[in-house]
Amino acid sequence: MAMRVEIEAEPAAVEGRERCAGLDVHRSTIVVCVTSPVGGGRLKKVWNEFPTTSAGLVRLAEWLAELEVSHVAMEATGVYWMPVYAALEKAGVFDLTLVNAHHAKALRKRKTDIKDAQWLAYLVRHDLVNKSFVPAQPFRDLRELTRYRRKLVEAQASERRRLIKLLESADIKLAGVISDIFGVSGRAILCALIAGGQSPFDMAKLARGQLRRKRPQIIDAVSVEVSEHRRAILAMQLARVEAAETDIAKIDEMIAHHLEPYQEFVERLVSIAGIDWIIAAIVIAEIGTDLSSFPTVQHFAAWIGVCPGNNESAGKRKPIGARKGNPYLVTALQRRDLRRSNPRLLLQGNLSPHQKSQGRRPRRPRRRPQNRHRHLLHVHQEDLLSRSGRTSP
């Protein structure tokens, strides 16, 4: 597309946002609209198009700098915005705004690349959209590692389930005898099944530790003739599980290396019951170490996706689920042991070291049924008094 220029009348912009640009980002091209005042209440609009290659992004940054653009807006379209955002961020002269696509949706049947870029420029020029949270580049690099680790863990879990399903279809009832088929003893028995040629008694001898007590049950579980094609599939599945474990170990080393500058934050997060170093890495990767972008805790909880949305009309509230939020962070924080932890008791120091590591509550003596409601009323009364600034007598 050749460069295009138009001049038209338009209301004044927000102070400091006279020269703005809107970027409609695609896989191969970027359509840019730059707006700037020309005096007399008129506005100049310039359109141009650039490729999304590295050289094209360099030319884009130089062109925007020549036009003295101060604010740039773009939609968060898949992953296409990431290299564009990184290139303009590296230039260091633009105030970047990543816009949620739902907040900048154009009218139906009036959508073109040029109008999309113009609309984004209009929104950022009049400060009508909020910035989406984008952490600094080091945290985005760490985020790629933690998110890929999650994919590897999911792939490994899927392959384990397929292997167990194949064992059940072959009437090999190891999963009912061995709690962890992929432990030391379980893998030794799986390798013996794959290799073939060993009797059930010989395979039962491969059990180690407490599992030796279950040797009779193991003999019954593996007393099945395994066909050749099933042994081949088991070998492939076990190899895929071990390959995923090797990749996860490599990713863990890379994550640990990226976390070295943030050991203080990792130690603080790990001190919370139910959070290990992997969850701490996910938290740091997703939100960084500076939470000034979130005005309150409520804003932060809503951004994560743990608060219900709003759907109210004519004074009536309709049921609606929580927003999508950040699925990587919300699933990490919804671990069972983390949900069971008691932050109040942890802050008061009433948890033993073992309970802190397990994230469990200490046992409380049972109250008599007739005293339970009285206790709840007392707690509610103390809560009301604390809000009003008074104390109970």
C-alpha positions as CSV (number, residue, x, y, z in Angstrom):
1,M,0.0,0.0,0.0
2,A,1.4,3.4,-1.0
3,M,1.6,6.1,1.7
4,R,-1.7,8.0,2.0
5,V,-2.4,11.5,3.5
6,E,-5.7,13.1,4.5
7,I,-6.5,16.3,6.4
8,E,-9.8,16.8,8.2
9,A,-11.3,18.6,11.2
10,E,-11.4,16.9,14.5
11,P,-11.7,17.8,18.2
12,A,-8.6,18.6,20.1
13,A,-6.7,15.6,21.6
14,V,-5.7,15.1,25.2
15,E,-2.7,17.2,26.2
16,G,0.5,15.5,25.3
17,R,-1.1,13.1,22.8
18,E,-1.1,15.3,19.7
19,R,0.9,12.9,17.6
20,C,-0.3,9.3,17.9
21,A,-0.2,6.2,15.8
22,G,-2.4,3.2,15.5
23,L,-1.0,-0.2,14.3
24,D,-3.2,-2.9,12.7
25,V,-0.8,-5.9,13.1
26,H,-1.1,-9.0,10.9
27,R,1.2,-11.9,10.3
28,S,3.0,-10.4,7.3
29,T,2.1,-6.7,7.3
30,I,1.4,-3.8,9.6
31,V,-0.9,-1.0,8.6
32,V,-0.1,2.2,10.4
33,C,-2.1,5.4,10.8
34,V,-0.4,8.5,12.3
35,T,-2.5,11.5,13.4
36,S,-0.9,15.0,14.0
37,P,-2.4,18.5,14.2
38,V,-1.8,21.0,11.4
39,G,-3.4,24.1,12.9
40,G,-6.8,25.6,12.6
41,G,-8.5,22.7,14.3
42,R,-7.5,20.3,11.5
43,L,-5.9,16.9,11.8
44,K,-3.5,15.3,9.4
45,K,-3.7,11.5,8.9
46,V,-0.9,9.6,7.3
47,W,-1.2,5.9,6.4
48,N,1.6,3.5,5.6
49,E,2.3,-0.2,5.5
50,F,5.4,-2.1,6.6
51,P,6.4,-5.8,6.6
52,T,6.7,-7.6,9.9
53,T,10.3,-8.7,9.2
54,S,13.1,-7.4,11.4
55,A,14.2,-4.9,8.7
56,G,10.6,-3.8,8.3
57,L,10.2,-3.2,12.1
58,V,13.4,-1.1,12.1
59,R,12.0,1.0,9.3
60,L,8.7,1.3,11.1
61,A,10.4,2.6,14.3
62,E,12.5,5.1,12.2
63,W,9.4,6.3,10.3
64,L,7.5,6.9,13.5
65,A,10.4,8.7,15.1
66,E,10.7,11.0,12.0
67,L,7.0,12.0,12.4
68,E,7.7,12.7,16.1
69,V,5.0,10.2,17.3
70,S,4.8,10.0,21.1
71,H,2.0,7.4,21.6
72,V,1.5,4.1,19.8
73,A,-1.4,1.7,20.1
74,M,-1.8,-1.8,18.8
75,E,-4.2,-4.7,19.4
76,A,-3.2,-7.8,21.3
77,T,-3.8,-10.1,18.3
78,G,-2.4,-13.6,19.0
79,V,1.4,-13.5,19.1
80,Y,1.8,-11.2,16.2
81,W,2.1,-8.1,18.4
82,M,5.0,-9.4,20.4
83,P,7.9,-8.7,18.0
84,V,6.3,-5.4,17.0
85,Y,6.0,-4.4,20.7
86,A,9.6,-5.5,21.4
87,A,11.0,-3.6,18.5
88,L,9.2,-0.3,19.4
89,E,10.1,-0.8,23.1
90,K,13.7,-1.2,22.2
91,A,13.6,2.2,20.4
92,G,12.8,3.7,23.7
93,V,11.0,6.8,22.4
94,F,7.4,5.7,22.3
95,D,4.7,5.3,24.9
96,L,3.2,1.9,23.9
97,T,-0.4,0.8,24.6
98,L,-1.4,-2.8,24.1
99,V,-5.2,-2.7,23.6
100,N,-7.6,-5.6,24.5
101,A,-9.3,-6.4,21.2
102,H,-12.7,-6.4,22.9
103,H,-12.2,-2.8,24.0
104,A,-11.5,-1.6,20.4
105,K,-13.9,-3.7,18.4
106,A,-15.0,-2.0,15.2
107,L,-18.6,-1.9,13.8
108,R,-19.6,-4.9,11.8
109,K,-19.5,-4.5,8.0
110,R,-17.3,-1.4,8.3
111,K,-14.1,-3.1,9.1
112,T,-10.9,-2.5,7.0
113,D,-7.2,-2.5,7.9
114,I,-7.1,1.3,7.3
115,K,-10.1,2.0,9.5
116,D,-8.8,-0.3,12.2
117,A,-5.5,1.6,12.4
118,Q,-7.3,4.9,12.3
119,W,-9.6,3.8,15.1
120,L,-6.7,2.7,17.3
121,A,-5.0,6.1,16.7
122,Y,-8.2,7.9,17.6
123,L,-8.6,5.9,20.9
124,V,-5.1,6.4,22.1
125,R,-5.2,10.1,21.0
126,H,-8.2,10.8,23.3
127,D,-7.1,8.4,26.0
128,L,-10.2,6.2,25.7
129,V,-8.5,2.7,26.3
130,N,-6.6,1.3,29.1
131,K,-3.2,-0.3,28.7
132,S,-3.0,-4.1,28.9
133,F,-0.4,-5.3,31.4
134,V,2.9,-6.2,29.7
135,P,5.8,-7.1,32.0
136,A,9.4,-6.1,31.1
137,Q,11.4,-8.1,28.6
138,P,13.3,-10.3,31.1
139,F,10.0,-11.4,32.6
140,R,8.6,-12.1,29.2
141,D,11.6,-14.3,28.5
142,L,11.0,-16.2,31.7
143,R,7.3,-16.4,30.9
144,E,8.1,-18.3,27.7
145,L,10.1,-20.9,29.7
146,T,7.4,-21.4,32.3
147,R,4.6,-21.7,29.8
148,Y,6.5,-24.2,27.7
149,R,7.3,-26.2,30.8
150,R,3.6,-26.4,31.5
151,K,3.0,-27.7,28.0
152,L,5.7,-30.4,28.5
153,V,4.2,-31.4,31.8
154,E,0.8,-31.7,30.2
155,A,2.2,-33.7,27.3
156,Q,4.0,-36.0,29.8
157,A,0.9,-36.5,31.8
158,S,-1.1,-37.3,28.7
159,E,1.4,-39.9,27.6
160,R,1.4,-41.5,31.0
161,R,-2.4,-41.9,30.8
162,R,-2.1,-43.4,27.4
163,L,0.4,-45.9,28.7
164,I,-1.8,-46.9,31.7
165,K,-4.8,-47.2,29.3
166,L,-2.8,-49.6,27.1
167,L,-1.9,-51.7,30.2
168,E,-5.5,-51.9,31.2
169,S,-6.6,-52.9,27.7
170,A,-4.1,-55.7,27.8
171,D,-5.4,-56.8,31.2
172,I,-2.1,-55.9,32.9
173,K,-3.4,-54.7,36.3
174,L,-0.2,-53.0,37.5
175,A,-1.9,-49.7,38.2
176,G,-4.1,-51.4,40.9
177,V,-1.0,-52.9,42.6
178,I,1.7,-50.2,42.2
179,S,0.7,-46.7,43.3
180,D,3.4,-45.1,41.0
181,I,4.0,-47.1,37.8
182,F,6.7,-44.7,36.8
183,G,8.8,-45.1,39.9
184,V,11.9,-47.2,40.1
185,S,10.2,-50.6,40.5
186,G,7.4,-49.7,38.1
187,R,9.8,-48.7,35.3
188,A,11.9,-51.8,35.8
189,I,8.8,-54.0,35.4
190,L,7.6,-52.0,32.4
191,C,11.0,-52.5,30.7
192,A,10.8,-56.2,31.4
193,L,7.3,-56.3,29.8
194,I,8.6,-54.5,26.8
195,A,11.7,-56.7,26.4
196,G,9.7,-59.9,26.9
197,G,11.2,-63.3,27.7
198,Q,10.9,-63.0,31.5
199,S,8.5,-64.9,33.7
200,P,6.0,-63.2,36.1
201,F,8.1,-64.4,39.0
202,D,11.3,-62.8,37.6
203,M,9.4,-59.5,37.0
204,A,8.1,-59.6,40.6
205,K,11.7,-59.8,41.8
206,L,12.3,-56.3,40.3
207,A,10.2,-54.7,43.0
208,R,12.1,-52.6,45.5
209,G,11.5,-51.3,49.0
210,Q,8.0,-51.7,50.5
211,L,6.7,-53.0,47.1
212,R,8.4,-56.3,47.8
213,R,5.5,-57.2,50.1
214,K,3.2,-57.1,47.0
215,R,5.2,-59.6,44.9
216,P,2.3,-62.1,44.9
217,Q,-0.1,-59.4,43.6
218,I,2.5,-58.3,41.0
219,I,2.8,-61.9,39.8
220,D,-1.0,-62.0,39.3
221,A,-1.0,-58.6,37.6
222,V,1.7,-59.5,35.0
223,S,0.6,-63.1,34.3
224,V,-0.6,-62.0,30.8
225,E,0.7,-62.7,27.4
226,V,1.6,-59.4,25.8
227,S,1.4,-59.2,22.0
228,E,4.3,-57.9,19.9
229,H,2.5,-54.7,18.7
230,R,1.6,-53.8,22.3
231,R,5.2,-54.2,23.5
232,A,6.2,-51.9,20.6
233,I,3.6,-49.2,21.6
234,L,4.7,-49.5,25.3
235,A,8.3,-48.9,24.2
236,M,7.3,-45.8,22.3
237,Q,5.2,-44.4,25.1
238,L,7.8,-45.0,27.7
239,A,10.4,-43.3,25.5
240,R,8.2,-40.3,25.1
241,V,7.6,-40.1,28.8
242,E,11.4,-40.2,29.5
243,A,12.1,-37.7,26.7
244,A,9.6,-35.3,28.3
245,E,11.2,-35.7,31.7
246,T,14.6,-34.9,30.2
247,D,13.2,-31.8,28.5
248,I,11.5,-30.7,31.8
249,A,14.8,-31.0,33.6
250,K,16.6,-28.8,31.0
251,I,13.8,-26.2,31.2
252,D,14.1,-26.2,35.0
253,E,17.8,-25.4,34.7
254,M,17.1,-22.5,32.4
255,I,14.3,-21.2,34.7
256,A,16.6,-21.4,37.7
257,H,19.2,-19.4,35.7
258,H,16.7,-16.7,34.8
259,L,15.6,-16.5,38.5
260,E,19.0,-15.7,39.9
261,P,18.5,-11.9,39.9
262,Y,15.2,-12.3,41.8
263,Q,16.2,-14.7,44.6
264,E,14.8,-12.3,47.2
265,F,11.4,-12.4,45.7
266,V,11.6,-16.2,45.2
267,E,12.4,-16.7,48.9
268,R,9.5,-14.5,50.0
269,L,7.1,-16.4,47.8
270,V,8.4,-19.8,48.9
271,S,7.8,-18.8,52.5
272,I,4.0,-19.0,51.8
273,A,2.5,-22.4,52.5
274,G,1.8,-24.4,49.3
275,I,4.2,-22.4,47.0
276,D,7.3,-24.1,45.7
277,W,10.0,-22.6,43.5
278,I,8.2,-23.5,40.3
279,I,5.0,-21.7,41.4
280,A,7.2,-18.8,42.5
281,A,8.8,-18.7,39.0
282,I,5.3,-18.7,37.4
283,V,4.2,-15.8,39.6
284,I,7.3,-13.8,38.8
285,A,7.1,-14.6,35.1
286,E,3.5,-13.6,34.8
287,I,3.4,-10.4,36.9
288,G,7.0,-9.4,37.3
289,T,8.3,-7.8,40.6
290,D,6.6,-4.3,40.2
291,L,2.8,-4.4,40.9
292,S,2.3,-0.6,40.5
293,S,0.3,-1.3,37.4
294,F,-2.5,-2.6,39.6
295,P,-4.1,0.1,41.8
296,T,-5.5,-2.3,44.4
297,V,-5.6,-5.9,45.3
298,Q,-9.1,-6.1,43.9
299,H,-7.8,-5.0,40.5
300,F,-5.1,-7.6,40.7
301,A,-7.5,-10.4,41.6
302,A,-9.8,-9.4,38.7
303,W,-6.9,-9.4,36.3
304,I,-5.9,-12.9,37.3
305,G,-9.5,-14.1,36.8
306,V,-10.6,-15.2,40.3
307,C,-13.4,-12.6,40.6
308,P,-16.9,-13.0,39.1
309,G,-17.8,-10.6,36.2
310,N,-20.8,-8.2,36.2
311,N,-24.0,-8.6,34.2
312,E,-26.6,-6.2,35.6
313,S,-29.5,-4.7,33.7
314,A,-32.5,-2.8,35.1
315,G,-31.3,-3.4,38.6
316,K,-31.2,-7.2,38.2
317,R,-28.0,-9.2,38.5
318,K,-27.7,-12.1,36.2
319,P,-25.4,-15.0,36.9
320,I,-22.1,-14.9,35.1
321,G,-18.8,-16.7,35.5
322,A,-15.4,-15.3,36.1
323,R,-13.5,-13.6,33.4
324,K,-10.8,-15.5,31.4
325,G,-8.0,-13.7,33.2
326,N,-4.6,-15.3,33.2
327,P,-5.0,-19.1,33.0
328,Y,-1.4,-19.8,33.7
329,L,-1.3,-17.9,37.0
330,V,-4.8,-18.9,38.2
331,T,-4.2,-22.6,37.7
332,A,-0.8,-22.4,39.5
333,L,-2.5,-20.6,42.4
334,Q,-5.4,-23.1,42.6
335,R,-3.3,-26.1,43.7
336,R,-5.0,-28.2,46.3
337,D,-2.3,-27.8,49.0
338,L,-2.2,-24.0,48.4
339,R,-6.0,-23.7,48.7
340,R,-5.9,-25.6,52.0
341,S,-3.3,-23.4,53.5
342,N,-4.4,-20.8,56.2
343,P,-2.6,-17.5,55.5
344,R,-3.8,-16.1,58.9
345,L,-2.3,-18.9,60.9
346,L,0.8,-18.8,58.8
347,L,1.3,-15.1,59.6
348,Q,0.7,-15.7,63.2
349,G,3.4,-18.4,63.2
350,N,1.0,-21.2,64.5
351,L,2.0,-23.6,61.8
352,S,4.8,-26.2,62.4
353,P,7.6,-26.5,59.8
354,H,6.0,-29.7,58.6
355,Q,2.6,-28.1,58.2
356,K,4.2,-25.1,56.4
357,S,5.7,-27.4,53.9
358,Q,2.5,-29.4,53.4
359,G,0.2,-26.4,53.5
360,R,-2.2,-28.0,56.1
361,R,-4.2,-26.5,58.9
362,P,-3.5,-27.7,62.4
363,R,-6.3,-29.7,64.0
364,R,-8.7,-27.8,66.1
365,P,-10.8,-29.2,68.9
366,R,-14.4,-29.9,68.0
367,R,-16.9,-27.4,69.3
368,R,-20.2,-28.4,70.7
369,P,-23.0,-27.7,68.2
370,Q,-24.8,-25.2,70.5
371,N,-21.7,-23.0,70.8
372,R,-20.9,-22.9,67.0
373,H,-23.4,-20.2,66.1
374,R,-22.5,-18.2,69.1
375,H,-18.9,-18.3,68.0
376,L,-19.8,-17.1,64.5
377,L,-21.8,-14.2,65.9
378,H,-18.9,-13.2,68.1
379,V,-16.6,-13.3,65.1
380,H,-19.0,-11.2,63.1
381,Q,-19.4,-8.7,66.0
382,E,-15.6,-8.3,66.3
383,D,-15.4,-7.8,62.5
384,L,-18.0,-5.0,62.6
385,L,-16.3,-3.4,65.6
386,S,-12.9,-3.5,63.9
387,R,-14.4,-1.8,60.8
388,S,-15.9,1.0,63.0
389,G,-12.6,1.5,64.8
390,R,-13.9,0.3,68.2
391,T,-12.9,-2.7,70.3
392,S,-15.1,-5.3,72.1
393,P,-15.5,-4.9,75.8
